Amino acid sequence: MFRIASGTSHGLADTLHFIELLNALPASLSSEHGAFFDSPGELFLARAPGRLDLMGGIADYSGSLVLEFPIASATHVALQLQQRCALSIVSLPAVDDGQPRRFEMALEDFMDSGGPIDYSAAAAYFNRQPQHHWAAYVAGAFLVLMRERGCEFDKGARIIIGSNVPLGKGVSSSAALEVATMRAIMAAYRIEMSPREMAFLCQKVENMVACAPCGVMDQMTSACGEQDRLLALLCQPAELKGTIRLPEELAIWGVDSGLRHSVGGADYGTVRTAAFMGYRMIAGIAGLSYRETATAGHVMIEDPKWKGYLANIAADEFLDHYAMHLPTRMPGAEFLEKHKGITDPVTNVKHTILYPVRQATRHPVYEHDRVVKFASILNDWQGPGQAEELGELMYESHKSYSDCGLGSEGTDEIVRLAREAGASEGIYGAKITGGGSGGTVAILGEREALTTVEAIVKEYARQTGSAPLIMQGSSPGAAVFGHLKLVSRA
């Protein structure tokens, strides 16, 4: 039985429940090495929340300002050092009748004669057995620390994961897992780094080991977010602009569409690549110099004007000088022949795909402008009369997502129902959250409008036969939470 020896639960019921789960681990988790956790040994416990993307979304990789809300749902990771130089990882099921997932590996598998293996070798390692790919988000943190920080691990770790962040819903379950894991490793191995650096390293786990091309806003929110506040982040690459307290009159809900979202899916990757294709074309029109890199299909661009970010192009400038030169759609093969490559290090232009270049490029230019206006209204809040202005910006953002090809029938219908309810029923705005193509809708409304949200969900359920989850509430990021040290009651 373990108890808290240092640190605080911050009064979070899910943290206390996770400790109860640790104290009730089934005997089936034991192995030839004995009980999963060695009772005299210390446990280091970290917690990281998911997030709702209120504004900004996929424009993060193009340098936009984004406004992110840490949600109440979170991932917990408990880590205990072990003498064996191996990782023993268990992910507890989200429901009582599920089965734990297990993964084991020797830390020496991350080493070769020249030191830590490269990321492509690690990606291949976790792709050999698809049923174990989930472990890349956990074990990958050790490799990233080896490669980026020169860390050496002379002890292994036993790791237990518990999460109530909905999977595949566009609320950053993967970032919560990476950040909670990294924070637990930092505590156990006494590794010091800033929350911002922690977020960047977690993004590298996802991009380079798990091979999902996400921006950094998810990890930054999970690491640096504050309860009941919007994290303002200028993604160039990740400049923290502070937090914005949500006015007391307003509340944010997430409504699950029932359609699974994946940041690694073709739609997100296609739109992201198309945006970088558009940037490459604009750089050529503007006469910026470029050079091809050692990686085929990629270029480096000298860009003192926009610093490599579409979001730095003014909307009027884009409309007057560049929009008409961008094709509505363009095959990847034609683009590579004419323009050689893109600047995005984590995606590749594929010859056979037809890319939505113009709209994918237009979206971050106008989205950044919308987010700046949204933040300005909140920072100079004059009262509920401004709430409909916020909502209209959200509706514009949602339409722009859909025009990129990232909408879905489910999320579009939830947004339609929210707009139909309107301000008279306490609902001001709604938009798809995260990478799109399914997942969750963020709804902004009066704090007392939960009954209206429930009515929207009821009508959506009647139409679709699904039972959408309503996400509400907020909680602190991993940096604010810190870590707990648990010791045996004996």
C-alpha positions in Angstrom: 0.0 0.0 0.0 1.3 3.4 -1.0 0.7 6.8 0.5 1.7 10.4 -0.5 5.0 11.3 1.1 5.6 14.6 -0.7 3.8 16.8 -3.2 0.1 17.6 -3.3 -2.9 16.1 -5.2 -4.2 19.7 -5.6 -7.6 18.3 -4.4 -8.0 16.4 -7.7 -10.3 13.4 -7.2 -8.9 11.6 -10.2 -5.4 11.7 -8.7 -6.7 10.1 -5.4 -8.6 7.5 -7.5 -5.5 6.6 -9.4 -3.6 6.1 -6.1 -6.4 3.8 -5.1 -6.0 1.8 -8.3 -2.2 1.5 -7.7 -3.0 0.1 -4.2 -5.4 -2.5 -5.8 -3.2 -3.7 -8.7 -4.2 -7.3 -9.5 -1.9 -10.1 -8.9 -2.1 -10.8 -12.7 0.3 -7.9 -13.2 3.1 -9.8 -11.4 5.8 -11.4 -13.4 8.8 -13.7 -13.0 10.4 -10.7 -11.4 7.8 -10.5 -8.6 5.0 -8.0 -7.9 4.8 -5.2 -10.5 5.9 -2.5 -8.0 8.5 -3.3 -5.3 6.7 -2.2 -2.1 9.8 -0.7 -0.4 10.6 1.4 -3.5 9.4 5.0 -4.1 6.8 5.7 -6.8 6.9 9.0 -8.7 3.5 10.1 -9.9 2.8 12.8 -12.6 -0.4 14.0 -14.1 -1.1 15.8 -17.4 -4.4 17.0 -18.8 -5.9 16.8 -22.3 -7.0 20.1 -23.9 -9.7 21.7 -26.0 -8.5 23.8 -28.9 -10.8 26.9 -28.6 -9.1 28.8 -31.4 -6.1 28.3 -33.6 -6.1 24.6 -34.2 -4.2 23.3 -37.1 -2.7 26.7 -37.8 -0.2 26.0 -35.1 2.3 24.5 -37.6 2.1 27.7 -39.6 2.9 30.0 -36.7 -0.5 31.1 -35.6 -1.5 32.3 -32.2 -3.6 29.6 -30.5 -5.8 29.6 -27.5 -5.9 26.3 -25.7 -8.0 25.2 -22.6 -6.7 22.4 -20.3 -9.6 20.1 -19.6 -10.5 18.1 -16.4 -9.7 14.7 -18.0 -6.0 13.7 -17.5 -3.4 11.0 -17.8 -1.6 9.7 -14.7 1.8 8.0 -14.8 3.4 6.2 -11.9 7.0 5.3 -12.2 9.3 3.2 -10.0 13.0 2.6 -10.7 14.2 -0.9 -11.0 17.7 -2.4 -11.1 17.0 -4.3 -14.3 17.9 -1.9 -17.2 14.6 -2.5 -18.8 11.2 -0.8 -19.2 8.1 -2.6 -18.0 5.0 -0.7 -19.0 1.3 -1.3 -18.2 -1.6 0.8 -19.5 -4.7 0.3 -17.3 -8.0 0.0 -19.2 -10.4 2.9 -19.2 -13.3 0.6 -18.3 -13.5 -2.1 -15.7 -14.1 -4.9 -18.1 -11.1 -4.0 -20.3 -7.7 -5.7 -20.2 -4.4 -4.0 -19.3 -1.9 -3.5 -22.1 1.6 -4.6 -21.4 5.0 -3.9 -23.0 8.5 -4.7 -22.1 11.9 -3.8 -23.6 15.5 -3.7 -22.7 16.9 -0.1 -22.7 19.9 -1.5 -24.6 17.5 -1.9 -27.5 17.8 1.9 -27.9 21.6 1.6 -28.2 24.0 0.5 -30.9 27.8 0.7 -31.3 27.6 4.4 -32.0 25.3 5.4 -29.1 21.6 5.9 -29.1 19.8 4.6 -32.2 18.4 7.2 -34.6 14.7 8.0 -34.7 14.0 6.1 -37.9 15.3 2.9 -36.3 13.2 3.5 -33.2 10.1 4.1 -35.4 10.8 0.8 -37.2 11.2 -0.9 -33.8 7.7 0.1 -32.7 6.1 -0.6 -36.1 7.2 -4.2 -36.1 4.3 -5.2 -33.9 1.3 -2.8 -34.5 -0.4 -3.9 -31.2 2.6 -2.4 -29.3 2.8 0.9 -31.2 1.1 2.7 -28.3 4.2 2.1 -26.2 6.2 4.4 -28.5 4.6 7.4 -26.8 6.0 6.2 -23.5 9.3 4.4 -24.1 10.1 7.0 -26.8 10.6 9.6 -24.0 13.7 7.7 -22.9 15.3 7.7 -26.4 14.5 11.4 -26.9 16.3 12.2 -23.6 19.2 10.1 -24.6 19.5 11.8 -28.0 18.6 15.4 -27.1 19.9 15.7 -23.6 22.7 13.1 -23.5 20.9 11.2 -20.6 22.3 7.9 -19.6 20.0 5.4 -17.8 21.7 2.9 -15.5 18.4 1.8 -14.1 15.2 0.7 -15.7 11.7 1.6 -14.8 8.3 0.1 -14.0 5.5 2.3 -15.3 1.8 2.2 -14.8 -0.5 4.4 -16.9 -4.1 5.4 -16.2 -6.1 7.9 -18.3 -9.6 9.3 -18.6 -8.7 11.5 -21.6 -11.0 10.2 -24.4 -8.9 8.5 -27.1 -9.2 9.6 -30.7 -11.5 12.5 -29.9 -9.2 15.4 -30.8 -8.5 16.4 -27.2 -4.8 15.4 -27.1 -4.8 12.1 -25.4 -1.3 11.4 -26.9 0.1 14.7 -25.6 -1.2 14.0 -22.1 0.4 10.6 -22.2 3.8 12.0 -23.4 3.9 14.9 -20.9 2.9 12.8 -17.9 5.5 10.2 -18.8 8.2 12.8 -19.3 7.4 14.5 -16.0 7.5 11.2 -14.1 10.9 10.4 -15.7 12.2 13.8 -14.7 11.2 13.3 -11.1 12.5 9.7 -10.8 15.8 10.3 -12.6 16.3 13.9 -11.2 16.4 15.5 -14.6 15.9 19.3 -14.6 14.3 21.2 -17.5 11.8 24.0 -18.1 8.1 23.1 -18.9 8.6 24.6 -22.3 11.6 22.4 -23.1 9.7 19.4 -21.7 6.9 20.1 -24.2 9.3 20.3 -27.1 10.9 17.0 -26.2 7.4 15.4 -25.9 6.5 16.7 -29.4 9.7 15.1 -30.6 8.5 11.8 -29.1 5.3 12.0 -31.1 6.8 13.3 -34.3 10.0 11.2 -34.5 9.2 8.0 -32.6 5.5 7.6 -32.9 5.6 9.3 -36.3 2.5 11.5 -35.9 3.0 15.0 -37.4 1.5 17.2 -34.7 2.4 20.8 -33.9 3.5 21.7 -30.4 0.4 23.3 -29.0 -1.0 20.1 -27.5 2.2 19.4 -25.5 2.6 23.0 -24.4 -1.0 23.1 -23.1 -0.6 19.8 -21.3 2.7 20.9 -19.8 2.1 24.6 -19.2 -1.6 25.1 -18.9 -3.4 26.6 -15.9 -6.8 25.7 -14.6 -9.7 27.7 -15.9 -7.4 29.8 -18.1 -6.8 29.8 -21.8 -3.1 29.3 -22.7 -2.1 31.9 -25.4 0.7 30.4 -27.5 2.3 32.0 -30.5 3.6 28.9 -32.4 6.8 30.4 -33.7 7.8 27.8 -32.6 6.3 28.2 -29.1 6.3 31.6 -27.5 4.2 31.6 -24.4 2.1 34.8 -24.3 0.6 34.1 -20.9 -2.8 33.0 -20.0 -6.2 34.6 -20.3 -8.8 33.9 -17.6 -12.2 33.0 -19.1 -14.8 35.6 -18.0 -17.0 34.4 -15.2 -20.1 34.6 -17.3 -18.7 32.1 -19.9 -18.0 28.4 -20.0 -16.5 26.0 -22.4 -17.7 22.5 -23.2 -16.4 19.7 -25.5 -18.9 17.5 -27.2 -17.7 14.3 -28.8 -19.1 13.7 -32.3 -18.6 9.9 -31.9 -16.3 10.0 -35.0 -12.8 9.0 -34.3 -10.1 11.6 -35.0 -6.4 10.8 -35.7 -3.6 13.3 -36.0 -1.8 10.7 -38.0 -4.6 10.3 -40.5 -4.5 11.1 -44.1 -6.7 14.2 -44.0 -4.7 16.1 -41.4 -1.4 15.2 -43.0 -2.6 16.1 -46.4 -3.8 19.6 -45.3 -0.7 20.2 -43.3 1.5 19.3 -46.3 -0.6 21.4 -48.6 -0.1 24.5 -46.4 3.7 24.0 -46.6 3.4 23.6 -50.4 1.6 27.0 -50.5 4.2 28.6 -48.4 6.9 27.3 -50.8 5.1 28.7 -53.7 4.6 32.1 -52.1 8.3 32.2 -51.2 9.1 31.7 -54.9 6.7 34.4 -56.0 8.3 36.8 -53.4 11.7 36.0 -54.7 13.0 34.4 -51.5 16.1 32.2 -52.1 16.1 28.5 -51.3 18.3 25.4 -51.4 17.6 21.8 -51.5 18.5 19.7 -48.4 20.0 16.3 -48.1 16.5 15.0 -47.5 14.7 14.5 -50.8 11.5 16.6 -51.2 12.6 19.2 -48.6 14.1 22.7 -49.0 15.5 25.5 -46.8 14.2 29.0 -47.5 15.9 32.3 -46.5 12.9 34.2 -45.1 13.7 37.4 -43.1 10.3 38.8 -44.0 7.9 36.1 -42.6 10.4 34.0 -40.7 9.1 30.9 -42.3 5.5 31.2 -41.1 2.3 31.6 -43.1 0.7 33.3 -40.1 3.0 36.3 -40.5 1.5 37.1 -43.9 -1.1 39.8 -43.5 -4.6 38.8 -44.8 -4.7 41.7 -47.2 -1.3 41.0 -48.5 -2.2 37.4 -49.1 -5.4 38.3 -50.9 -3.8 41.0 -53.1 -0.5 39.4 -54.1 -0.6 35.6 -53.6 -4.0 33.9 -53.4 -4.6 34.1 -57.2 -1.3 32.4 -57.9 -2.0 29.3 -55.8 -3.8 26.4 -57.5 -7.0 25.1 -55.9 -5.5 21.6 -56.1 -2.2 20.3 -57.2 -0.8 16.7 -57.6 2.3 16.1 -55.4 4.3 14.9 -58.4 3.7 18.2 -60.3 4.6 20.2 -57.2 7.9 18.4 -56.7 8.9 18.8 -60.3 8.3 22.6 -60.2 9.2 23.5 -56.6 11.5 20.7 -55.4 10.2 20.4 -51.8 8.7 21.9 -48.6 10.2 23.2 -45.4 8.2 21.0 -43.0 10.6 18.4 -41.5 7.9 15.9 -40.4 5.8 15.5 -43.6 6.5 14.5 -47.1 4.9 15.4 -50.4 3.5 12.2 -51.9 3.4 12.0 -55.7 -0.1 10.5 -56.1 -2.0 12.8 -53.7 -4.0 15.8 -54.9 -3.4 18.6 -52.4 -5.9 21.4 -51.5 -3.2 24.0 -51.7 -5.1 27.3 -51.9 -7.5 26.7 -48.9 -4.9 24.9 -46.8 -2.6 28.0 -47.2 -5.4 30.5 -46.7 -6.6 29.0 -43.5 -3.6 29.8 -41.2 -3.3 33.4 -42.7 -6.9 34.2 -41.7 -7.0 32.0 -38.6 -4.2 33.9 -37.0 -6.1 37.1 -37.6 -9.2 35.6 -36.0 -7.3 34.3 -32.9 -5.7 37.7 -32.4 -9.1 39.4 -32.5 -10.5 36.7 -30.1 -7.7 37.2 -27.6 -8.1 41.0 -27.8 -11.8 40.9 -26.9 -11.1 38.7 -23.9 -8.2 40.9 -22.7 -10.4 43.9 -22.9 -13.6 42.3 -21.8 -16.5 44.7 -21.5 -19.2 42.2 -20.6 -21.5 39.5 -22.1 -22.4 41.8 -25.1 -19.1 40.8 -26.7 -19.8 37.1 -26.4 -21.5 36.9 -29.8 -18.4 38.5 -31.5 -16.4 35.6 -30.0 -18.9 33.1 -31.3 -18.9 34.5 -34.8 -15.1 34.1 -34.9 -15.5 30.5 -33.9 -18.1 29.8 -36.6 -15.7 31.4 -39.2 -12.9 29.2 -38.0 -15.1 26.1 -38.2 -16.1 26.9 -41.8 -12.5 27.4 -42.8 -11.6 24.0 -41.3 -14.3 22.4 -43.4 -13.2 24.2 -46.5 -9.8 22.6 -46.0 -11.4 19.2 -46.1 -11.2 18.6 -42.3 -14.8 18.7 -41.5 -17.1 15.8 -40.9 -20.9 15.3 -41.0 -21.0 14.7 -37.2 -19.0 17.8 -36.1 -20.8 20.0 -38.7 -24.1 18.9 -37.3 -23.2 19.7 -33.7 -22.0 23.1 -34.8 -25.3 23.6 -36.7 -27.3 22.7 -33.7 -25.3 25.0 -31.5 -25.8 27.9 -33.9 -29.5 27.1 -34.2 -29.8 27.3 -30.4 -28.0 30.6 -30.5 -27.4 33.3 -27.9 -31.1 33.3 -26.8 -30.4 29.8 -25.4 -27.0 30.8 -24.0 -24.9 29.4 -26.8 -22.5 31.8 -28.5 -20.1 29.8 -30.7 -18.9 26.4 -31.7 -16.1 24.9 -33.8 -14.3 21.7 -34.4 -11.3 21.2 -32.1 -7.8 19.9 -32.8 -6.9 18.3 -36.1 -10.4 17.9 -37.5 -11.9 15.1 -39.5 -14.1 14.0 -36.6 -13.4 14.2 -32.9 -14.8 16.9 -30.7 -16.6 20.2 -31.0 -15.7 23.1 -28.6 -18.8 25.1 -27.5 -18.7 28.5 -25.9 -21.7 29.6 -23.9 -23.1 31.1 -20.8 -22.0 29.4 -17.6 -25.6 28.3 -16.9 -26.1 26.9 -20.4 -25.3 23.3 -19.6 -29.0 22.3 -20.1 -28.9 23.7 -23.7 -25.7 21.8 -24.4 -27.4 18.6 -23.1 -30.3 19.3 -25.4 -27.9 19.7 -28.4 -26.4 16.3 -27.4 -29.8 14.7 -27.0 -30.9 15.8 -30.5 -27.6 14.7 -32.0 -28.0 11.3 -30.4 -31.5 11.0 -31.8 -30.2 11.7 -35.3 -27.1 9.5 -35.1 -27.8 6.8 -32.6 -24.6 7.7 -30.8 -24.3 8.9 -27.2 -21.9 11.8 -27.3 -19.7 12.5 -24.3 -19.8 16.0 -22.8 -16.5 17.2 -21.5 -16.5 20.1 -19.0 -14.3 21.5 -16.4 -10.6 22.3 -16.3 -7.4 21.3 -14.4 -3.8 22.3 -14.1 -1.0 21.4 -16.5 1.8 19.1 -15.5 4.2 21.9 -14.5 1.7 23.3 -12.0 0.8 19.8 -10.7 4.5 18.9 -10.2 4.8 15.3 -9.0 3.9 13.2 -6.0 6.3 10.8 -4.2 4.5 7.8 -2.9 6.0 5.4 -0.3 4.9 2.2 1.2 2.7 2.6 4.3 4.8 -0.1 5.9 
